[in-house]
Amino acid sequence: MLHQPSLSRTLFVRRRTGNSKNRTDKNMKAQTPINMTCICCPLGCDLTINKSSAEFTIAGNKCPRGKKYAIEELTAPKRIVTSTVKIAGGAYPVIPVKTAHAIPKEKIFTIMRILANVEIQVPVHVGDTVVKNIADTGIDVVATCSCGRGVRAAEGA
């Protein structure tokens, strides 16, 4: 038996010219819901998002942060970038860094290219600013590990 596509979503209209045109059924306003897992807290709520015209309907969130996360993820997704930068005079050739706040997702590769060319000097402490206002985002890149001359603070003892 051959599989026949469902005609419920699409109408095939034959015009006077005999050409078949594919158009969406005007009565079908509902779009396919978007499913995602919220990452704002350890609960990991399964969210279902429906978009109609200019507003979102979110279901499945157990706290208000889930609704905010879902809308932000669909309209302007952001991420915290973690990476490493070169360090001169340290026990290791690189030190871990991260953005102080979430940055627009489309800036990630630009930021990674900038960080690939950064080299800092010891001493460095957790929270020290490594790059100010990276890629004109208004967000700083900070160190996530302390490092003195030839010794990493995490190894300390």
C-alpha positions in Angstrom: 0.0 0.0 0.0 1.4 3.4 -1.0 1.6 6.1 1.6 -0.6 9.1 0.7 0.2 12.4 2.3 -2.5 14.0 4.5 -4.6 16.6 2.8 -5.8 18.1 6.0 -2.9 20.7 6.1 -2.8 21.6 2.5 -5.4 22.2 -0.2 -4.5 21.6 -3.8 -6.3 24.1 -6.0 -6.7 23.7 -9.7 -7.0 27.0 -11.5 -8.4 27.6 -15.0 -5.0 27.3 -16.5 -4.8 23.7 -15.3 -1.8 24.4 -13.0 -1.8 23.0 -9.5 -1.0 25.4 -6.7 -0.1 24.5 -3.2 -1.6 26.9 -0.5 -2.1 26.7 3.2 -5.7 26.2 4.5 -6.8 29.5 5.9 -8.9 27.8 8.6 -5.8 26.2 10.0 -4.4 28.9 12.3 -2.7 26.7 14.9 1.0 26.0 14.4 2.9 23.0 15.6 3.8 23.5 19.3 7.5 23.8 20.2 8.8 21.6 22.9 11.9 22.4 25.0 13.4 21.7 28.4 13.8 24.6 30.7 17.4 25.0 32.0 16.8 27.8 34.5 16.7 25.6 37.6 17.3 21.9 38.5 13.6 20.9 37.9 14.1 20.8 34.1 10.5 21.4 33.2 9.2 20.2 29.9 7.8 23.3 28.2 5.3 23.5 25.4 5.2 26.8 23.5 2.5 27.8 21.1 2.8 31.1 19.1 -0.2 32.8 17.8 0.2 36.2 16.0 2.4 38.2 18.3 2.0 36.3 21.7 3.3 33.1 23.2 1.4 30.6 25.3 3.7 28.5 27.5 2.6 25.4 29.3 4.6 23.0 31.6 6.6 25.6 33.6 6.5 25.2 37.3 7.9 28.7 38.0 7.8 32.1 36.3 11.4 31.8 35.2 10.4 29.0 32.8 8.0 31.3 30.9 10.7 34.0 30.7 13.3 31.5 29.5 11.0 30.1 26.8 10.1 33.5 25.4 13.7 34.6 25.5 15.0 31.4 23.9 12.5 31.9 20.9 13.0 35.6 20.4 16.6 36.4 21.5 18.6 33.4 22.7 21.6 34.1 25.0 24.4 31.9 26.3 27.2 32.2 28.8 30.5 31.5 27.0 33.2 29.5 28.7 36.7 29.2 27.2 40.4 29.5 27.9 42.9 32.2 27.3 46.7 32.0 27.2 48.6 33.0 30.3 52.2 34.0 30.5 54.2 32.9 33.6 51.6 30.5 35.0 51.9 26.8 35.9 49.8 26.0 32.8 49.7 27.6 29.3 46.0 28.6 29.6 43.5 29.7 32.2 39.7 29.2 32.2 37.4 32.2 31.6 33.7 32.9 31.0 31.5 35.8 30.2 30.2 37.5 33.3 26.6 37.4 31.9 24.8 35.7 29.0 25.6 37.2 25.6 23.5 37.0 22.4 24.0 33.6 20.8 25.0 35.1 17.4 28.1 36.7 19.0 29.6 33.4 20.3 31.9 32.7 17.3 33.1 36.4 17.3 33.9 36.2 21.0 35.7 32.9 20.5 37.9 34.4 17.8 38.7 37.4 20.1 39.6 35.1 23.0 41.9 33.0 20.8 44.2 36.1 20.5 44.2 37.1 24.1 47.2 36.5 26.4 47.3 37.7 30.0 50.0 37.9 32.7 50.1 36.4 36.1 48.9 36.9 38.8 45.2 36.4 38.0 42.4 35.9 40.6 38.9 34.5 40.3 36.6 37.2 39.0 39.4 39.4 37.5 38.3 41.0 34.2 40.3 39.5 31.3 38.5 41.4 28.5 36.2 44.4 29.0 33.1 44.8 26.8 33.9 41.9 24.5 32.5 42.3 21.0 30.6 45.5 22.0 28.2 43.4 24.1 28.7 45.5 27.3 29.7 42.2 29.0 33.2 41.4 30.4 35.1 38.1 30.3 36.3 37.1 33.7 38.8 34.6 35.0 37.3 31.5 36.7 40.5 30.3 38.3 43.3 32.0 40.2 46.9 31.7 39.0 50.1 33.0 40.5 53.7 32.7 39.3 54.1 29.1 38.5 51.4 27.9 40.9 47.7 27.5 40.4 45.6 28.4 43.5 43.4 25.3 43.0 46.5 23.1 43.7 47.5 25.4 46.6 48.6 22.9 49.3 
